[in-house]
Amino acid sequence: MNKRYKQKFGKKFKIRRMYDLCDYLGKDILRDLKAFQRVCSAAPMEICEKDDLAGVRPETEKKWKDMIGKMIWSFEEILYDRGNAPGFPWEKTPEMEAYNKRVDEGLQLFAHHFKDLWF
């Protein structure tokens, strides 16, 4: 690492983090999503019914935990290559497109409900 690089980013900067930022951040996100799913007892207002305002119904809580489960599944597939993919990523088979759509659904849920991940 040259001097200019150290001056710009500091001594604590680790270049290996930048090689695969998805992997670096994804592991922390996955760990925290799993913990959140275990302790979560609320749900976002968006998926709550009008009569849920007094307390979250079990059906609503289950729906929210299922959504978090989809997020977890997507992160696990991306990070650990669980072998659920029906082929190679560059193949355009219907099975591969369905798999990619399922992975994208979990990531979109994560992006959409990012501000709702609190308790």
ROLUMFI-990596 format. One record per residue: residue number from 1; x, y, z of N, C-alpha, C in turn; residue in one letter. Coordinates in steps of 0.001 Angstrom, whole numbers. Layout:
BEGIN
n->NUM&n_c1->X&n_c2->Y&n_c3->Z&ca_c1->X&ca_c2->Y&ca_c3->Z&c_c1->X&c_c2->Y&c_c3->Z&res->A
...
This chain:
BEGIN
n->1&n_c1->855&n_c2->-1168&n_c3->0&ca_c1->0&ca_c2->0&ca_c3->0&c_c1->906&c_c2->1238&c_c3->0&res->M
n->2&n_c1->638&n_c2->2175&n_c3->-882&ca_c1->1523&ca_c2->3336&ca_c3->-970&c_c1->1145&c_c2->4436&c_c3->23&res->N
n->3&n_c1->2001&n_c2->5452&n_c3->127&ca_c1->1806&ca_c2->6521&ca_c3->1123&c_c1->533&c_c2->7318&c_c3->875&res->K
n->4&n_c1->274&n_c2->7662&n_c3->-385&ca_c1->-927&ca_c2->8459&ca_c3->-685&c_c1->-2197&c_c2->7728&c_c3->-273&res->R
n->5&n_c1->-2217&n_c2->6436&n_c3->-504&ca_c1->-3381&ca_c2->5637&ca_c3->-147&c_c1->-3603&c_c2->5659&c_c3->1359&res->Y
n->6&n_c1->-2528&n_c2->5518&n_c3->2132&ca_c1->-2640&ca_c2->5557&ca_c3->3590&c_c1->-3070&c_c2->6929&c_c3->4077&res->K
n->7&n_c1->-2571&n_c2->7986&n_c3->3430&ca_c1->-2954&ca_c2->9338&ca_c3->3825&c_c1->-4430&c_c2->9586&c_c3->3528&res->Q
n->8&n_c1->-4906&n_c2->9086&n_c3->2407&ca_c1->-6293&ca_c2->9324&ca_c3->2016&c_c1->-7279&c_c2->8543&c_c3->2883&res->K
n->9&n_c1->-6980&n_c2->7268&n_c3->3137&ca_c1->-7934&ca_c2->6420&ca_c3->3837&c_c1->-7554&c_c2->6108&c_c3->5277&res->F
n->10&n_c1->-6358&n_c2->6441&n_c3->5691&ca_c1->-5945&ca_c2->6180&ca_c3->7064&c_c1->-5336&c_c2->4801&c_c3->7222&res->G
n->11&n_c1->-4692&n_c2->4597&n_c3->8354&ca_c1->-3997&ca_c2->3333&ca_c3->8597&c_c1->-4965&c_c2->2196&c_c3->8902&res->K
n->12&n_c1->-6143&n_c2->2507&n_c3->9397&ca_c1->-7083&ca_c2->1466&ca_c3->9785&c_c1->-7874&c_c2->913&c_c3->8605&res->K
n->13&n_c1->-7745&n_c2->1519&n_c3->7451&ca_c1->-8482&ca_c2->1065&ca_c3->6279&c_c1->-7967&c_c2->-296&c_c3->5827&res->F
n->14&n_c1->-8866&n_c2->-1220&n_c3->5608&ca_c1->-8497&ca_c2->-2564&ca_c3->5171&c_c1->-8965&c_c2->-2754&c_c3->3734&res->K
n->15&n_c1->-8012&n_c2->-2935&n_c3->2836&ca_c1->-8329&ca_c2->-3087&ca_c3->1421&c_c1->-9108&c_c2->-4375&c_c3->1158&res->I
n->16&n_c1->-8910&n_c2->-5398&n_c3->1990&ca_c1->-9608&ca_c2->-6665&ca_c3->1750&c_c1->-11129&c_c2->-6521&c_c3->1901&res->R
n->17&n_c1->-11573&n_c2->-5537&n_c3->2659&ca_c1->-13006&ca_c2->-5291&ca_c3->2790&c_c1->-13607&c_c2->-4848&c_c3->1469&res->R
n->18&n_c1->-12833&n_c2->-4159&n_c3->696&ca_c1->-13339&ca_c2->-3607&ca_c3->-552&c_c1->-13375&c_c2->-4640&c_c3->-1672&res->M
n->19&n_c1->-12673&n_c2->-5759&n_c3->-1530&ca_c1->-12684&ca_c2->-6768&ca_c3->-2578&c_c1->-14085&c_c2->-7310&c_c3->-2795&res->Y
n->20&n_c1->-14813&n_c2->-7526&n_c3->-1725&ca_c1->-16178&ca_c2->-8024&ca_c3->-1840&c_c1->-17008&c_c2->-7395&c_c3->-726&res->D
n->21&n_c1->-17474&n_c2->-6200&n_c3->-976&ca_c1->-18250&ca_c2->-5467&ca_c3->24&c_c1->-19554&c_c2->-6187&c_c3->339&res->L
n->22&n_c1->-20112&n_c2->-6868&n_c3->-649&ca_c1->-21339&ca_c2->-7636&ca_c3->-434&c_c1->-21107&c_c2->-8708&c_c3->632&res->C
n->23&n_c1->-20010&n_c2->-9398&n_c3->549&ca_c1->-19678&ca_c2->-10436&ca_c3->1516&c_c1->-19391&c_c2->-9833&c_c3->2886&res->D
n->24&n_c1->-18642&n_c2->-8744&n_c3->2890&ca_c1->-18249&ca_c2->-8104&ca_c3->4144&c_c1->-19476&c_c2->-7580&c_c3->4913&res->Y
n->25&n_c1->-20355&n_c2->-6871&n_c3->4242&ca_c1->-21544&ca_c2->-6330&ca_c3->4904&c_c1->-22623&c_c2->-7395&c_c3->5098&res->L
n->26&n_c1->-22733&n_c2->-8294&n_c3->4128&ca_c1->-23782&ca_c2->-9304&ca_c3->4168&c_c1->-23714&c_c2->-10203&c_c3->5382&res->G
n->27&n_c1->-22508&n_c2->-10558&n_c3->5816&ca_c1->-22376&ca_c2->-11433&ca_c3->6986&c_c1->-22935&c_c2->-10776&c_c3->8243&res->K
n->28&n_c1->-22673&n_c2->-9495&n_c3->8415&ca_c1->-23209&ca_c2->-8785&ca_c3->9577&c_c1->-24724&c_c2->-8633&c_c3->9469&res->D
n->29&n_c1->-25196&n_c2->-8314&n_c3->8284&ca_c1->-26640&ca_c2->-8152&ca_c3->8087&c_c1->-27355&c_c2->-9467&c_c3->8340&res->I
n->30&n_c1->-26818&n_c2->-10561&n_c3->7816&ca_c1->-27439&ca_c2->-11875&ca_c3->8004&c_c1->-27497&c_c2->-12244&c_c3->9477&res->L
n->31&n_c1->-26401&n_c2->-12072&n_c3->10188&ca_c1->-26373&ca_c2->-12389&ca_c3->11619&c_c1->-27431&c_c2->-11583&c_c3->12373&res->R
n->32&n_c1->-27530&n_c2->-10302&n_c3->12055&ca_c1->-28476&ca_c2->-9444&ca_c3->12760&c_c1->-29922&c_c2->-9739&c_c3->12365&res->D
n->33&n_c1->-30166&n_c2->-10095&n_c3->11113&ca_c1->-31526&ca_c2->-10465&ca_c3->10696&c_c1->-31996&c_c2->-11716&c_c3->11435&res->L
n->34&n_c1->-31108&n_c2->-12687&n_c3->11596&ca_c1->-31476&ca_c2->-13905&ca_c3->12323&c_c1->-31816&c_c2->-13594&c_c3->13778&res->K
n->35&n_c1->-31024&n_c2->-12743&n_c3->14403&ca_c1->-31298&ca_c2->-12353&ca_c3->15788&c_c1->-32599&c_c2->-11571&c_c3->15878&res->A
n->36&n_c1->-32819&n_c2->-10693&n_c3->14912&ca_c1->-34043&ca_c2->-9889&ca_c3->14901&c_c1->-35274&c_c2->-10776&c_c3->14742&res->F
n->37&n_c1->-35183&n_c2->-11786&n_c3->13902&ca_c1->-36318&ca_c2->-12679&ca_c3->13694&c_c1->-36675&c_c2->-13422&c_c3->14982&res->Q
n->38&n_c1->-35666&n_c2->-13764&n_c3->15782&ca_c1->-35927&ca_c2->-14477&ca_c3->17036&c_c1->-36625&c_c2->-13598&c_c3->18068&res->R
n->39&n_c1->-36242&n_c2->-12336&n_c3->18176&ca_c1->-36748&ca_c2->-11498&ca_c3->19259&c_c1->-37864&c_c2->-10554&c_c3->18836&res->V
n->40&n_c1->-38139&n_c2->-10464&n_c3->17559&ca_c1->-39135&ca_c2->-9513&ca_c3->17054&c_c1->-40534&c_c2->-9885&c_c3->17544&res->C
n->41&n_c1->-41254&n_c2->-8902&n_c3->18054&ca_c1->-42629&ca_c2->-9135&ca_c3->18483&c_c1->-43564&c_c2->-8056&c_c3->17954&res->S
n->42&n_c1->-43103&n_c2->-7297&n_c3->16997&ca_c1->-43917&ca_c2->-6242&ca_c3->16399&c_c1->-43875&c_c2->-6409&c_c3->14892&res->A
n->43&n_c1->-44622&n_c2->-5572&n_c3->14206&ca_c1->-44661&ca_c2->-5608&ca_c3->12747&c_c1->-44813&c_c2->-4185&c_c3->12227&res->A
n->44&n_c1->-44382&n_c2->-3922&n_c3->11008&ca_c1->-44538&ca_c2->-2582&ca_c3->10447&c_c1->-46014&c_c2->-2230&c_c3->10265&res->P
n->45&n_c1->-46315&n_c2->-971&n_c3->10375&ca_c1->-47702&ca_c2->-504&ca_c3->10225&c_c1->-48262&c_c2->-857&c_c3->8848&res->M
n->46&n_c1->-47399&n_c2->-942&n_c3->7879&ca_c1->-47814&ca_c2->-1220&ca_c3->6507&c_c1->-48519&c_c2->-2571&c_c3->6371&res->E
n->47&n_c1->-48110&n_c2->-3565&n_c3->7149&ca_c1->-48728&ca_c2->-4887&ca_c3->7035&c_c1->-49737&c_c2->-5155&c_c3->8145&res->I
n->48&n_c1->-49879&n_c2->-4238&n_c3->9079&ca_c1->-50841&ca_c2->-4401&ca_c3->10168&c_c1->-52254&c_c2->-4081&c_c3->9689&res->C
n->49&n_c1->-53211&n_c2->-4749&n_c3->10276&ca_c1->-54620&ca_c2->-4458&ca_c3->10016&c_c1->-55057&c_c2->-3290&c_c3->10896&res->E
n->50&n_c1->-56214&n_c2->-2741&n_c3->10614&ca_c1->-56702&ca_c2->-1605&ca_c3->11406&c_c1->-56940&c_c2->-1991&c_c3->12856&res->K
n->51&n_c1->-57400&n_c2->-3215&n_c3->13087&ca_c1->-57669&ca_c2->-3639&ca_c3->14458&c_c1->-56406&c_c2->-4144&c_c3->15169&res->D
n->52&n_c1->-55248&n_c2->-4058&n_c3->14510&ca_c1->-53982&ca_c2->-4452&ca_c3->15140&c_c1->-53388&c_c2->-3347&c_c3->15998&res->D
n->53&n_c1->-53982&n_c2->-2167&n_c3->15996&ca_c1->-53372&ca_c2->-1037&ca_c3->16681&c_c1->-53261&c_c2->-1260&c_c3->18187&res->L
n->54&n_c1->-54157&n_c2->-2040&n_c3->18748&ca_c1->-54078&ca_c2->-2324&ca_c3->20178&c_c1->-52954&c_c2->-3315&c_c3->20479&res->A
n->55&n_c1->-52643&n_c2->-4151&n_c3->19538&ca_c1->-51585&ca_c2->-5143&ca_c3->19697&c_c1->-51462&c_c2->-5949&c_c3->18421&res->G
n->56&n_c1->-50306&n_c2->-6452&n_c3->18157&ca_c1->-50083&ca_c2->-7195&ca_c3->16928&c_c1->-50695&c_c2->-8586&c_c3->17049&res->V
n->57&n_c1->-51517&n_c2->-8933&n_c3->16068&ca_c1->-52138&ca_c2->-10250&ca_c3->16061&c_c1->-51111&c_c2->-11305&c_c3->15664&res->R
n->58&n_c1->-51306&n_c2->-12544&n_c3->16084&ca_c1->-50355&ca_c2->-13602&ca_c3->15744&c_c1->-50186&c_c2->-13793&c_c3->14232&res->P
n->59&n_c1->-51275&n_c2->-13620&n_c3->13469&ca_c1->-51173&ca_c2->-13788&ca_c3->12009&c_c1->-50271&c_c2->-12720&c_c3->11404&res->E
n->60&n_c1->-50381&n_c2->-11502&n_c3->11900&ca_c1->-49564&ca_c2->-10403&ca_c3->11388&c_c1->-48106&c_c2->-10609&c_c3->11777&res->T
n->61&n_c1->-47889&n_c2->-11041&n_c3->12998&ca_c1->-46520&ca_c2->-11298&ca_c3->13443&c_c1->-45887&c_c2->-12430&c_c3->12633&res->E
n->62&n_c1->-46675&n_c2->-13470&n_c3->12332&ca_c1->-46170&ca_c2->-14578&ca_c3->11519&c_c1->-45844&c_c2->-14098&c_c3->10107&res->K
n->63&n_c1->-46695&n_c2->-13255&n_c3->9548&ca_c1->-46447&ca_c2->-12717&ca_c3->8203&c_c1->-45138&c_c2->-11920&c_c3->8181&res->K
n->64&n_c1->-44905&n_c2->-11115&n_c3->9213&ca_c1->-43680&ca_c2->-10312&ca_c3->9305&c_c1->-42455&c_c2->-11210&c_c3->9453&res->W
n->65&n_c1->-42559&n_c2->-12248&n_c3->10288&ca_c1->-41429&ca_c2->-13163&ca_c3->10458&c_c1->-41151&c_c2->-13954&c_c3->9181&res->K
n->66&n_c1->-42197&n_c2->-14271&n_c3->8424&ca_c1->-42003&ca_c2->-14933&ca_c3->7127&c_c1->-41276&c_c2->-14016&c_c3->6150&res->D
n->67&n_c1->-41599&n_c2->-12735&n_c3->6185&ca_c1->-40911&ca_c2->-11769&ca_c3->5326&c_c1->-39435&c_c2->-11678&c_c3->5713&res->M
n->68&n_c1->-39156&n_c2->-11672&n_c3->7006&ca_c1->-37767&ca_c2->-11647&ca_c3->7463&c_c1->-37070&c_c2->-12944&c_c3->7054&res->I
n->69&n_c1->-37793&n_c2->-14048&n_c3->7081&ca_c1->-37242&ca_c2->-15327&ca_c3->6635&c_c1->-36839&c_c2->-15294&c_c3->5166&res->G
n->70&n_c1->-37632&n_c2->-14625&n_c3->4341&ca_c1->-37275&ca_c2->-14481&ca_c3->2927&c_c1->-36008&c_c2->-13649&c_c3->2769&res->K
n->71&n_c1->-35870&n_c2->-12629&n_c3->3592&ca_c1->-34652&ca_c2->-11815&ca_c3->3554&c_c1->-33445&c_c2->-12667&c_c3->3934&res->M
n->72&n_c1->-33593&n_c2->-13442&n_c3->4998&ca_c1->-32506&ca_c2->-14297&ca_c3->5469&c_c1->-32115&c_c2->-15302&c_c3->4395&res->I
n->73&n_c1->-33114&n_c2->-15921&n_c3->3768&ca_c1->-32839&ca_c2->-16906&ca_c3->2720&c_c1->-32027&c_c2->-16281&c_c3->1590&res->W
n->74&n_c1->-32396&n_c2->-15089&n_c3->1182&ca_c1->-31687&ca_c2->-14423&ca_c3->87&c_c1->-30239&c_c2->-14135&c_c3->460&res->S
n->75&n_c1->-30021&n_c2->-13623&n_c3->1658&ca_c1->-28648&ca_c2->-13339&ca_c3->2080&c_c1->-27826&c_c2->-14625&c_c3->2190&res->F
n->76&n_c1->-28431&n_c2->-15705&n_c3->2695&ca_c1->-27702&ca_c2->-16970&ca_c3->2784&c_c1->-27333&c_c2->-17495&c_c3->1402&res->E
n->77&n_c1->-28242&n_c2->-17375&n_c3->450&ca_c1->-27958&ca_c2->-17839&ca_c3->-904&c_c1->-26812&c_c2->-17054&c_c3->-1530&res->E
n->78&n_c1->-26805&n_c2->-15762&n_c3->-1308&ca_c1->-25763&ca_c2->-14920&ca_c3->-1894&c_c1->-24421&c_c2->-15176&c_c3->-1217&res->I
n->79&n_c1->-24423&n_c2->-15260&n_c3->100&ca_c1->-23168&ca_c2->-15364&ca_c3->837&c_c1->-22555&c_c2->-16762&c_c3->819&res->L
n->80&n_c1->-23367&n_c2->-17773&n_c3->984&ca_c1->-22829&ca_c2->-19104&ca_c3->1213&c_c1->-23054&c_c2->-20071&c_c3->62&res->Y
n->81&n_c1->-23690&n_c2->-19635&n_c3->-1010&ca_c1->-23909&ca_c2->-20465&ca_c3->-2182&c_c1->-24424&c_c2->-21832&c_c3->-1753&res->D
n->82&n_c1->-25625&n_c2->-21834&n_c3->-1228&ca_c1->-26210&ca_c2->-23036&ca_c3->-628&c_c1->-26476&c_c2->-24168&c_c3->-1625&res->R
n->83&n_c1->-26305&n_c2->-23907&n_c3->-2897&ca_c1->-26518&ca_c2->-24961&ca_c3->-3881&c_c1->-27957&c_c2->-25114&c_c3->-4313&res->G
n->84&n_c1->-28807&n_c2->-24147&n_c3->-3985&ca_c1->-30199&ca_c2->-24220&ca_c3->-4411&c_c1->-30396&c_c2->-23722&c_c3->-5835&res->N
n->85&n_c1->-29374&n_c2->-23101&n_c3->-6393&ca_c1->-29478&ca_c2->-22600&ca_c3->-7764&c_c1->-29560&c_c2->-23788&c_c3->-8715&res->A
n->86&n_c1->-30498&n_c2->-23751&n_c3->-9669&ca_c1->-30683&ca_c2->-24886&ca_c3->-10569&c_c1->-29694&c_c2->-24932&c_c3->-11728&res->P
n->87&n_c1->-28721&n_c2->-24065&n_c3->-11762&ca_c1->-27758&ca_c2->-24058&ca_c3->-12861&c_c1->-26707&c_c2->-23001&c_c3->-12624&res->G
n->88&n_c1->-26084&n_c2->-22596&n_c3->-13695&ca_c1->-25075&ca_c2->-21551&ca_c3->-13613&c_c1->-25732&c_c2->-20182&c_c3->-13697&res->F
n->89&n_c1->-25166&n_c2->-19152&n_c3->-13047&ca_c1->-25799&ca_c2->-17826&ca_c3->-13020&c_c1->-26027&c_c2->-17211&c_c3->-14395&res->P
n->90&n_c1->-25226&n_c2->-17574&n_c3->-15353&ca_c1->-25356&ca_c2->-16948&ca_c3->-16675&c_c1->-26378&c_c2->-17658&c_c3->-17559&res->W
n->91&n_c1->-26898&n_c2->-18794&n_c3->-17121&ca_c1->-27901&ca_c2->-19511&ca_c3->-17913&c_c1->-29253&c_c2->-18802&c_c3->-17808&res->E
n->92&n_c1->-29978&n_c2->-18817&n_c3->-18905&ca_c1->-31290&ca_c2->-18167&ca_c3->-18944&c_c1->-32406&c_c2->-19205&c_c3->-18988&res->K
n->93&n_c1->-32340&n_c2->-20182&n_c3->-18103&ca_c1->-33393&ca_c2->-21187&ca_c3->-18046&c_c1->-34539&c_c2->-20667&c_c3->-17186&res->T
n->94&n_c1->-35737&n_c2->-21182&n_c3->-17373&ca_c1->-36866&ca_c2->-20750&ca_c3->-16536&c_c1->-36621&c_c2->-21006&c_c3->-15045&res->P
n->95&n_c1->-35949&n_c2->-22119&n_c3->-14739&ca_c1->-35680&ca_c2->-22437&ca_c3->-13338&c_c1->-34715&c_c2->-21421&c_c3->-12729&res->E
n->96&n_c1->-33698&n_c2->-21040&n_c3->-13495&ca_c1->-32717&ca_c2->-20066&ca_c3->-13002&c_c1->-33352&c_c2->-18693&c_c3->-12844&res->M
n->97&n_c1->-34234&n_c2->-18330&n_c3->-13750&ca_c1->-34926&ca_c2->-17040&ca_c3->-13633&c_c1->-35835&c_c2->-17018&c_c3->-12416&res->E
n->98&n_c1->-36512&n_c2->-18136&n_c3->-12131&ca_c1->-37363&ca_c2->-18214&ca_c3->-10936&c_c1->-36516&c_c2->-18113&c_c3->-9664&res->A
n->99&n_c1->-35361&n_c2->-18777&n_c3->-9671&ca_c1->-34446&ca_c2->-18708&ca_c3->-8532&c_c1->-33966&c_c2->-17271&c_c3->-8310&res->Y
n->100&n_c1->-33516&n_c2->-16618&n_c3->-9373&ca_c1->-33057&ca_c2->-15227&ca_c3->-9262&c_c1->-34174&c_c2->-14305&c_c3->-8808&res->N
n->101&n_c1->-35387&n_c2->-14572&n_c3->-9265&ca_c1->-36533&ca_c2->-13759&ca_c3->-8846&c_c1->-36785&c_c2->-13918&c_c3->-7348&res->K
n->102&n_c1->-36624&n_c2->-15145&n_c3->-6835&ca_c1->-36822&ca_c2->-15388&ca_c3->-5397&c_c1->-35743&c_c2->-14699&c_c3->-4573&res->R
n->103&n_c1->-34494&n_c2->-14745&n_c3->-5041&ca_c1->-33404&ca_c2->-14048&ca_c3->-4349&c_c1->-33665&c_c2->-12544&c_c3->-4359&res->V
n->104&n_c1->-34052&n_c2->-12014&n_c3->-5506&ca_c1->-34336&ca_c2->-10582&ca_c3->-5613&c_c1->-35509&c_c2->-10157&c_c3->-4745&res->D
n->105&n_c1->-36504&n_c2->-11036&n_c3->-4585&ca_c1->-37651&ca_c2->-10706&ca_c3->-3734&c_c1->-37205&c_c2->-10458&c_c3->-2298&res->E
n->106&n_c1->-36327&n_c2->-11311&n_c3->-1780&ca_c1->-35825&ca_c2->-11130&ca_c3->-420&c_c1->-35019&c_c2->-9860&c_c3->-275&res->G
n->107&n_c1->-34199&n_c2->-9547&n_c3->-1278&ca_c1->-33401&ca_c2->-8316&ca_c3->-1225&c_c1->-34286&c_c2->-7072&c_c3->-1323&res->L
n->108&n_c1->-35332&n_c2->-7151&n_c3->-2146&ca_c1->-36252&ca_c2->-6014&ca_c3->-2251&c_c1->-37039&c_c2->-5823&c_c3->-959&res->Q
n->109&n_c1->-37419&n_c2->-6917&n_c3->-317&ca_c1->-38086&ca_c2->-6807&ca_c3->986&c_c1->-37160&c_c2->-6143&c_c3->1999&res->L
n->110&n_c1->-35886&n_c2->-6523&n_c3->1979&ca_c1->-34920&ca_c2->-5913&ca_c3->2887&c_c1->-34801&c_c2->-4413&c_c3->2618&res->F
n->111&n_c1->-34700&n_c2->-4044&n_c3->1370&ca_c1->-34575&ca_c2->-2622&ca_c3->1024&c_c1->-35842&c_c2->-1854&c_c3->1392&res->A
n->112&n_c1->-36994&n_c2->-2453&n_c3->1117&ca_c1->-38259&ca_c2->-1768&ca_c3->1385&c_c1->-38526&c_c2->-1606&c_c3->2880&res->H
n->113&n_c1->-38178&n_c2->-2608&n_c3->3652&ca_c1->-38469&ca_c2->-2587&ca_c3->5096&c_c1->-37245&c_c2->-2274&c_c3->5939&res->H
n->114&n_c1->-36229&n_c2->-1688&n_c3->5351&ca_c1->-34999&ca_c2->-1383&ca_c3->6073&c_c1->-35276&c_c2->-525&c_c3->7313&res->F
n->115&n_c1->-36155&n_c2->451&n_c3->7179&ca_c1->-36463&ca_c2->1339&ca_c3->8315&c_c1->-37371&c_c2->676&c_c3->9348&res->K
n->116&n_c1->-37938&n_c2->-465&n_c3->9019&ca_c1->-38840&ca_c2->-1165&ca_c3->9941&c_c1->-38123&c_c2->-2209&c_c3->10788&res->D
n->117&n_c1->-36831&n_c2->-2353&n_c3->10612&ca_c1->-36083&ca_c2->-3378&ca_c3->11335&c_c1->-35636&c_c2->-2832&c_c3->12694&res->L
n->118&n_c1->-36588&n_c2->-2679&n_c3->13556&ca_c1->-36320&ca_c2->-2226&ca_c3->14925&c_c1->-37402&c_c2->-2835&c_c3->15814&res->W
n->119&n_c1->-37175&n_c2->-2807&n_c3->17104&ca_c1->-38197&ca_c2->-3286&ca_c3->18041&c_c1->-38227&c_c2->-2462&c_c3->19277&res->F
